[in-house]
Every structure is written in structure tokens, then in C-alpha cells.
């Protein structure tokens, strides 16, 4: 690599090297509240049991097929539950982390350090980016073992790639919520509402075909719906990279747009609060 390229890459390397510190901090905080891990997993398992009994009331003919393969309601909905919870946590975590820093009086101190705002934003969720995928895999594996569900091993990699492509979309909206926190001192509630709406009109809990026709068109344009459908195709019918590439072609630009909008919104809010001298006011 040429010397100019090395100099250009050095600041990026320095910023990335700071992320393990954020990861270690959040891991130690989470470890100090061990009950949270247990209650989190129990909450997911309770949802799984609830949907098992709901599935007993669902007519299998109303469920979609994937590559001609029929599916049970529990298999259908558990993937939706896993992704839906990920979206809820992803939207709220960034905003709440900045709110916590405000309340602790450390936000202004952290933002005046020689650390890029994007590094702080990513650092605030880096623990969740590691924890949530592992949590999702464990949840699906446990439910599959308990209820005898069938997920295609060959579809794990395509489904994971699609989920990772969807992460910047969620993170972008979460960062936008963090900008609202800086400006209005509130915003986590809005993030929660957005998460519920995304899940409701994504087919997470029931097939999109059950919605009114005019809502079906909007729902199919929902990035979460596209991601969910692609993940279900992979996990329930086997890995099909040609279909995954088609979904990625839609999800990646939408994720990039949401990510860019979140960064612009947050930086605009940050400049405004710095100019007004109210960054540390909460």
C-alpha cells in the first residue's frame, strides 16, 4: 500500500480501535445485571409458547409456501418474532444510550473527545450487534429443539447476510431517534412506535396477504418485509442465493439511504445543540 493510502487509512484504523472499549464497557454493565440475560431469554421463550398455542388456531391453508414447501405457523412466526425483537432493540438502543449519557452527565464530555460522532454511535450499539444475532440463533435453535421445528441449515448463511444488510436500515433510524433525543430530550417513544409499525406491516406475525389490498402494496415495500420474506425462504426452503441477491439489491440501497439520513439528522442536531450551548442540558 502506498504511503498516501496508509496516511489516509490511519484515522479510520484509530477510530475502529476504539470500538473494543465500548464493547467491553457495555459487556461489563450487562454482566453486572445477570438477571437481565435470564429474563430476556425467558421472555422470548414465553412468546414462543404463546405463539405455539396461537398456531393451533390458525388454518394452515392461510400460510404462504416457500419454494413450494408448506410451513407451520410456529416456524413462520418465530422468524418474525426474532427479527421483530431485533428491530425494536436496534431502534431504541441507540436513542436510549444517548439519553443515558445525558442523564449521567457524560454525553458532552464524550462528544468533546477526539472521537468521531460515527464512532460513538457505532460504539453505543456494538455490543448489541454481537449479542442480538447470537441471541437470535440460540432462540431459534432452542425453539426448534423443543417443538421439533425444521430449519434448513443451508439457508443460515443467506439469511444471516440478508439480516446484516438490513442492520444499517435499523441503525439509521435509531441514530435519527438519537438526534431527536439531543433536540427534544425525548425520542425513545417515537422509536418504539416506528418499530411496532415496521413489524406490524412486515408480515412478522401474520401473512401480508391478510391485509387489505391497498396496505399489501405498502407492506411489500417495507424493507423489513423484504428481509423477513427472504430469510424465511432461506431458512424454511433452503439457501437460494439467486433469490437472496435479488432481495439484497433492494434492501442494501434502502439501508444506505436510512443510514445516511440518520447520520445527517444526528449531526444536524449535534451542531444545533453545540451552537446553542445546550448539549449538556437534559
Secondary structure by P-SEA (a helix, b strand, c coil): ccaaaaaaaaaaaaaaaaaaaaaaaaaaaaaaaaaaaaaaaaaaaaaaaaaaaaaaacccccccccccccccaaaaaaaaaaaaaaaaaaacaaaaaaaaaaaacaaaaaaaccccaaaaaaaacaaaaacaaaaaaaaaaaaaaaabbbbbccaaaaaaaaaaaaaaaaaaaaaaaaaaaaaccccaaaaaaaaaaaaaacccccccccccaaaaaaaaacaaaaaaaaaaaaaaccccaaaaaaaaacaaaaaaaaaaaaaaaaaaaaaaaaaacccccc
